Amino acid sequence: VQLVESGGGLVQPGGSVRLSCTASGFTFSGAAMSWYRQAPGKERNFVARIINPGGVRNYGDFDKGRFTISRDDAKNTLYLEMTNLKPEDTAVYYCNARGLYPSTYEYWGQGTQVTVSS
């Protein structure tokens, strides 16, 4: 099983970035896929989740319309589009997969750093 995040980097305040998470080794379409983030010295926090069927989305309280989660099941890829970025969005962003079949599972990616700074 692998979850590989990409797309992070240095972004100016007010800028945008799209993170990707490519999955392998499990049935991606059946998994609830999420993004979490962890800033230095802080706990890991929920960012967004997307669940099949129907692509139902949930967001963390701080997103306030700036973040959009999506998935492409044909490509086994999860995305997070982030706009109007702020310095407080600086964190390592992690991809997470959870499911029930064939047995309960949860997987994490290695994370991708997003730094918002001028």
C-alpha positions, 0 to 999 in steps of 0.5 A: 500500500502506498499513498504518495503526496505531491504538489507542496512547496513555497507559496506566497500569501494569497496564492494557490496550490494543488496537492495530489495524493496517488494511491496504490495497493488497495481499492481506492474507489471504496475508501474514504479519502481525507487530508490532514495537516500538521504545523510545527509543534502542533497536533495533526488536524483534519482538513477535508474528506471525500466519501463515495458513493456520490463524492460527499465532502466535509471540511474543517472549520478553518477552511471557510471556502478556501479549500476544495477536495476532489478525487479521480477514481480512474486515476486513484488520485486525491486532490486538495485545491487551496486558494487565498493561502495564509501564513497560518496554512503552513504545515505538512499535509498528509493524505489518509485512506480509511475503509472497511473492506475486506477488513478495517484499514487506515493508511497514511502518506508521508506528507508534503510540506506547504510553506506560505511566506513572502 
